[in-house]
Amino acid sequence: MPDETIRTYETEDKAPRTSLMEDELNTQILDERYLNNVTGFRGFAYKILPPDLAQLLEAWFIHKQFDAVISYYERVGLPFAYLQKLLKSATPHILLTTWFSSKQKVWFIKRVHNYLGRIITWSSNQYRFAINELNIPPENIMLVKRGTDQKFWRPMEAETDAICSAGMEMRDYPTLIRALKSLDIPCHIATGEARGKLFDSVKKLYAMNDIPSHITIGPKSKEELRQLYARSLFVVVPLLPTDTDNGLTVILEAMAMGKPVICSKVEGQIDVIRDNVTGIYVPQGDPEALRKAIKDLWNNPERAEKMGKAARRHIEKYHTLEQFVKTIKQEVSKAMVKDMHPGKIKGAQVQR
């Protein structure tokens, strides 16, 4: 989708403000839209190369034109940092990430963390892992609060006649289906392909052939998802065991809409929901416990409304998009000063 179209959608309140960070940090977004506009031999090569490799090569080709590189996608950002180290690039590189503990990422981070201008994360569990297990100096890594577009994801008037779930990564949808089978509560699961592929957790959902009729499945646009949240009394985020913050995007969106969240209690998802205040934690993989939580909250809409209002207040206090962008901008500026690159930021931002 062209950048002008995206900005029009944002202005018309049809999509979240994804361009805010781009504008505030004065960055050039190096994503698939950018790659599609590259001409000549590079453009031809990028069309036949895997997208991650194409992004890595283009980031290296253009990075010296910018004062800093901000990577928001570890599968490109970490190899790029390693390439910088090998070829002695002096351009400051700021890595935004929430997952350090996979074997492949551990290998890279151990070798490049001293070369990065700053590492920024919003997972407290992974922050502790980075410091305690990877020996990253605390001054080189920053724990921040992830933001969401609270202006797009906002409370809206709608009849609450259902519940919903959403997302693709590390979702435990079979447990949700088992929990809902005996409950006559309409639920839509908003999920589908990502970049033309299905996550394994979504494949398991689509492979199920005994899904009751009150449960529907299918992807939603951002505008459609907002409408789904609005008509849902609450949102359920069932997770597989994970040591990072899978599910966070949906949790923040739902809370910004004034909806409480029922979420699996896992090691990594601990930073946003306040149990029995803005949401409810249930044991991971336990359909009976999940069924009870869903039934109890569905039968007590006053409690759900009270928790939803508390959730919205929590987002406004700690997790607005403006707060997040301001914090990232401050950390990028610090990294540039540290690496003797003071002045106005002009960055290349590598992301999906």
Salt bridges, closest charged atoms under 4 A:
ASP3 OD2 - ARG7 NE 2.93
ASP3 OD1 - ARG33 NH1 3.54
GLU12 OE1 - LYS14 NZ 3.25
ASP13 OD2 - ARG154 NH2 2.83
ASP13 OD1 - ARG226 NH1 3.06
GLU22 OE1 - ARG7 NH2 3.64
ASP23 OD1 - ARG7 NH2 2.81
GLU24 OE1 - LYS329 NZ 3.86
ASP31 OD2 - ARG33 NH2 2.91
GLU32 OE2 - ARG195 NH2 2.47
ASP52 OD2 - ARG75 NE 3.22
ASP52 OD1 - ARG195 NH1 3.70
GLU58 OE1 - ARG42 NE 2.96
GLU74 OE2 - LYS105 NZ 3.65
ASP149 OD1 - ARG17 NH2 2.71
ASP161 OD1 - ARG231 NE 3.00
ASP200 OD1 - LYS203 NZ 3.88
ASP210 OD2 - LYS181 NZ 2.67
ASP296 OD2 - LYS292 NZ 2.74
GLU305 OE2 - LYS309 NZ 3.58
GLU316 OE2 - ARG312 NE 2.96
GLU322 OE2 - ARG17 NH1 2.77
GLU322 OE2 - LYS151 NZ 3.99
GLU331 OE1 - ARG118 NE 2.82
GLU331 OE2 - LYS334 NZ 3.16
